[in-house]
Amino acid sequence: MAALHEIARQYAEEIRDGIAWVIIWKTGRSWHAESVWLNQDSDTFELEDLSTAAEILEQDPNAVMVNGYYCGHFGENMTIAELEAGILWHYEGGCNLLKNSTAFPPEPIPRPENLPADMPWYGKETTEEPDPYIFDGYMSVEDYEKRQQLIAADQARSDPLPDESPPEPQHTELTIQIGPPAATALLDALADAMKAAARAVRQLMDELAERFQKFRQYARKAVDTFVDSLLYRANTHQKWWHLYKHARKWRTRKKYKRLLMRQLCSRLAAG
């Protein structure tokens, strides 16, 4: 049976830092806690933490979610006893209840009744085109499958049929006689055309260089996201991940990223 004092001691650093949120709940006479880090873009639960929060509410509807920066009765220099008193104040007073937290993503917008049955429905207000290959919970499974079918059908219409062959080229013989004046005019026109082509090539190279730079930035971000995903899945030390992502000092973040990389390499080598 975990005492509240032990919970306050174990999660003191997370509460004081004010970066992580700590969910605290009670079963019988035992206290429990779980630290979570919200999505940086939406301030909502990550998918795994969302299921954890739902399981906690099944055990204790009065569970609270506290943070030393956003919640009252907490501070950076509080003792363990003071943190324990702050947790108890929130729990007994029903403040910052987990079930009322804005960290839960909003419910999908219901499908309009007059929408055609064969048209997929995305139940979220957004100005950006949703990723067609990611199931994020704002579509039903049926609508998601319909969208994949529509994408496949559109690609099939745009792709040429395998048995189609290009038409036979037409051959035409042409004889042209050019005199000296016409030849001079033609050479001048060719020179102007070459200059224009050189300018177009330079402009094209500049545009390609700019687009390549943007591609490099996008590729670097994609690689960083992929590596972070591997590090997160291989990690067995939650505090290492927290310090890598949220430590104030760059040297500290670099140190724990190196530790996470070593851990990932070891797990990959172990096979």
Wavefront OBJ file of the C-alpha trace (Angstrom):
o trace
v 0.000 0.000 0.000
v 1.616 3.239 -1.165
v 1.339 6.220 1.159
v 0.739 9.716 -0.190
v 4.030 10.855 1.343
v 5.883 8.285 -0.774
v 4.022 9.427 -3.910
v 5.007 13.041 -3.182
v 8.649 12.022 -2.691
v 8.786 9.880 -5.827
v 7.227 12.530 -8.134
v 8.635 15.629 -6.446
v 10.945 16.503 -9.342
v 8.190 16.283 -11.974
v 5.797 18.425 -9.921
v 8.429 21.054 -9.107
v 9.681 21.350 -12.700
v 6.199 22.075 -14.013
v 6.896 20.366 -17.358
v 5.237 17.005 -16.855
v 1.708 16.516 -15.554
v 1.258 14.015 -12.733
v -1.981 12.033 -12.481
v -2.744 10.981 -8.898
v -5.500 8.573 -7.920
v -6.550 6.317 -5.078
v -7.749 2.739 -4.830
v -8.916 1.754 -1.384
v -6.272 3.145 0.971
v -3.465 3.066 -1.596
v -2.261 6.089 -3.568
v -0.922 5.870 -7.122
v 0.665 8.310 -9.581
v 1.671 8.441 -13.241
v 3.600 11.227 -14.998
v 2.633 12.187 -18.563
v 3.915 14.712 -21.104
v 1.335 16.328 -23.353
v 1.651 16.761 -27.108
v 3.621 19.980 -27.670
v 1.444 21.092 -30.602
v -2.044 20.419 -29.204
v -1.517 20.179 -25.397
v -3.455 16.909 -25.435
v -2.624 13.358 -24.355
v -0.466 11.209 -26.584
v -2.240 8.051 -27.763
v -0.685 5.749 -25.134
v -1.256 8.244 -22.306
v -4.862 8.689 -23.433
v -5.597 5.018 -22.844
v -3.748 5.191 -19.506
v -5.873 8.149 -18.381
v -9.063 6.304 -19.332
v -7.992 3.254 -17.297
v -7.194 5.466 -14.288
v -10.660 7.062 -14.407
v -12.213 3.602 -14.340
v -10.340 2.947 -11.098
v -10.951 6.364 -9.513
v -13.341 8.977 -11.009
v -11.925 11.504 -8.516
v -8.356 11.284 -9.852
v -6.570 14.626 -10.199
v -3.962 15.892 -12.651
v -1.461 18.350 -11.181
v 1.419 20.454 -12.428
v 3.720 22.614 -10.316
v 3.664 25.500 -12.811
v -0.038 25.669 -13.684
v -1.679 24.511 -10.434
v -1.917 26.371 -7.163
v -0.536 25.147 -3.809
v 2.726 24.094 -5.481
v 6.140 25.687 -5.998
v 9.709 24.941 -7.099
v 11.218 24.948 -3.595
v 8.507 23.079 -1.691
v 9.452 20.276 0.656
v 8.066 16.749 0.323
v 5.624 17.444 3.163
v 4.413 20.622 1.445
v 3.985 18.783 -1.858
v 2.011 16.095 -0.049
v -0.262 18.746 1.459
v -0.745 20.347 -1.976
v -1.730 17.024 -3.545
v -4.179 16.315 -0.732
v -5.698 19.809 -1.100
v -6.409 19.199 -4.785
v -7.753 15.673 -4.286
v -10.030 16.400 -1.335
v -11.221 19.676 -2.870
v -11.929 18.154 -6.285
v -9.631 20.636 -8.037
v -8.029 19.856 -11.415
v -10.004 16.650 -11.814
v -8.627 14.366 -14.499
v -12.095 13.767 -15.981
v -12.470 17.529 -16.620
v -9.000 17.982 -18.129
v -8.645 19.727 -21.502
v -5.850 17.253 -22.260
v -8.504 14.865 -23.580
v -8.954 15.467 -27.338
v -12.408 16.729 -28.386
v -15.033 14.287 -29.558
v -15.336 13.970 -33.365
v -18.029 16.111 -34.973
v -21.072 13.900 -35.778
v -21.602 12.946 -39.410
v -24.240 15.186 -41.098
v -27.447 13.328 -41.895
v -27.641 14.722 -45.446
v -24.093 13.659 -46.375
v -24.046 11.012 -49.149
v -23.315 7.538 -47.825
v -20.372 7.024 -50.195
v -18.594 10.224 -49.067
v -16.047 9.847 -46.202
v -16.552 12.150 -43.199
v -13.672 13.694 -41.209
v -15.058 14.812 -37.852
v -12.649 17.616 -37.028
v -12.631 21.301 -37.923
v -9.333 22.062 -39.640
v -7.904 24.298 -42.337
v -5.255 21.733 -43.282
v -5.714 18.653 -45.441
v -5.611 15.614 -43.114
v -3.050 12.941 -43.866
v -4.959 10.339 -45.927
v -2.799 7.474 -44.680
v -3.065 8.103 -40.912
v -6.006 6.904 -38.838
v -6.255 9.554 -36.091
v -9.642 8.698 -34.609
v -11.592 11.509 -36.275
v -12.952 9.114 -38.908
v -14.893 5.919 -38.452
v -13.247 2.749 -39.706
v -15.814 2.603 -42.523
v -15.120 6.199 -43.628
v -11.369 5.599 -43.470
v -11.704 2.524 -45.713
v -13.910 4.477 -48.141
v -11.254 7.177 -48.364
v -8.585 4.591 -49.175
v -10.834 3.124 -51.886
v -11.392 6.568 -53.427
v -7.641 7.269 -53.430
v -6.927 3.926 -55.091
v -9.625 4.543 -57.718
v -8.264 8.013 -58.470
v -4.754 6.627 -58.923
v -6.072 3.911 -61.215
v -7.733 6.505 -63.440
v -4.558 8.583 -63.687
v -2.210 5.642 -64.408
v -2.010 4.395 -68.046
v -3.241 0.922 -68.833
v -0.431 -1.666 -69.068
v -1.316 -2.733 -72.627
v -1.407 0.808 -73.987
v 1.493 1.628 -76.319
v 2.578 5.063 -77.552
v 1.475 6.016 -81.083
v 3.876 5.494 -83.968
v 5.918 8.630 -84.729
v 5.158 10.509 -87.972
v 8.104 11.064 -90.350
v 8.165 14.069 -92.682
v 10.998 15.034 -95.044
v 11.609 18.788 -95.417
v 14.184 20.578 -97.608
v 15.021 24.231 -96.898
v 17.319 26.496 -98.920
v 18.828 29.418 -96.949
v 20.632 32.402 -98.499
v 23.287 34.597 -96.804
v 20.843 37.240 -95.382
v 18.556 34.558 -94.019
v 21.521 32.681 -92.565
v 22.712 35.821 -90.753
v 19.245 36.454 -89.342
v 18.995 32.796 -88.302
v 22.363 32.910 -86.512
v 21.338 36.085 -84.659
v 18.081 34.438 -83.628
v 19.975 31.351 -82.473
v 22.369 33.520 -80.432
v 19.442 35.294 -78.753
v 17.799 31.941 -78.093
v 20.998 30.590 -76.523
v 21.237 33.626 -74.230
v 17.602 33.228 -73.209
v 18.183 29.511 -72.606
v 21.246 30.283 -70.461
v 19.197 32.718 -68.359
v 16.433 30.137 -67.997
v 18.955 27.480 -66.939
v 20.462 29.807 -64.315
v 16.997 30.617 -62.979
v 16.116 26.936 -62.912
v 19.312 26.084 -61.024
v 18.567 28.799 -58.450
v 15.044 27.434 -57.955
v 16.359 23.878 -57.667
v 18.928 24.962 -55.084
v 16.203 26.669 -53.037
v 13.915 23.641 -53.240
v 16.774 21.302 -52.353
v 17.454 23.371 -49.240
v 13.790 23.077 -48.219
v 13.912 19.340 -48.919
v 17.002 18.987 -46.727
v 15.199 20.751 -43.879
v 12.138 18.545 -44.318
v 14.252 15.370 -44.557
v 16.226 16.312 -41.439
v 12.991 16.905 -39.515
v 11.564 13.587 -40.745
v 14.722 11.715 -39.729
v 14.743 13.386 -36.302
v 11.099 12.418 -35.785
v 11.820 8.809 -36.841
v 14.854 8.542 -34.553
v 12.864 10.020 -31.648
v 10.183 7.390 -32.245
v 12.796 4.601 -32.051
v 14.358 6.104 -28.937
v 10.970 6.423 -27.233
v 9.952 2.839 -27.990
v 13.293 1.369 -26.908
v 13.576 3.472 -23.753
v 13.136 1.846 -20.342
v 14.046 4.942 -18.297
v 11.194 7.457 -18.392
v 13.286 10.165 -16.761
v 15.938 9.902 -19.514
v 13.313 10.711 -22.149
v 11.967 13.573 -20.066
v 15.413 15.121 -19.619
v 16.294 14.626 -23.318
v 13.144 16.442 -24.479
v 12.612 19.028 -21.736
v 15.861 19.814 -19.891
v 16.633 23.532 -19.874
v 20.327 23.092 -20.723
v 21.364 21.969 -24.196
v 24.269 19.962 -22.753
v 21.861 17.991 -20.552
v 19.559 17.214 -23.492
v 22.582 16.105 -25.556
v 23.843 13.896 -22.734
v 20.554 12.011 -22.360
v 20.063 11.686 -26.088
v 23.463 9.961 -26.197
v 22.360 7.614 -23.388
v 19.116 6.826 -25.238
v 21.061 6.126 -28.449
v 23.359 3.712 -26.617
v 20.326 1.972 -25.137
v 18.692 1.686 -28.583
v 21.894 0.294 -30.171
v 22.233 -2.241 -27.375
v 18.649 -3.447 -27.830
v 19.097 -3.665 -31.598
v 22.331 -5.612 -31.200
v 20.624 -7.977 -28.759
v 18.188 -8.635 -31.529
l 1 2 3 4 5 6 7 8 9 10 11 12 13 14 15 16 17 18 19 20 21 22 23 24 25 26 27 28 29 30 31 32 33 34 35 36 37 38 39 40 41 42 43 44 45 46 47 48 49 50 51 52 53 54 55 56 57 58 59 60 61 62 63 64 65 66 67 68 69 70 71 72 73 74 75 76 77 78 79 80 81 82 83 84 85 86 87 88 89 90 91 92 93 94 95 96 97 98 99 100 101 102 103 104 105 106 107 108 109 110 111 112 113 114 115 116 117 118 119 120 121 122 123 124 125 126 127 128 129 130 131 132 133 134 135 136 137 138 139 140 141 142 143 144 145 146 147 148 149 150 151 152 153 154 155 156 157 158 159 160 161 162 163 164 165 166 167 168 169 170 171 172 173 174 175 176 177 178 179 180 181 182 183 184 185 186 187 188 189 190 191 192 193 194 195 196 197 198 199 200 201 202 203 204 205 206 207 208 209 210 211 212 213 214 215 216 217 218 219 220 221 222 223 224 225 226 227 228 229 230 231 232 233 234 235 236 237 238 239 240 241 242 243 244 245 246 247 248 249 250 251 252 253 254 255 256 257 258 259 260 261 262 263 264 265 266 267 268 269 270 271
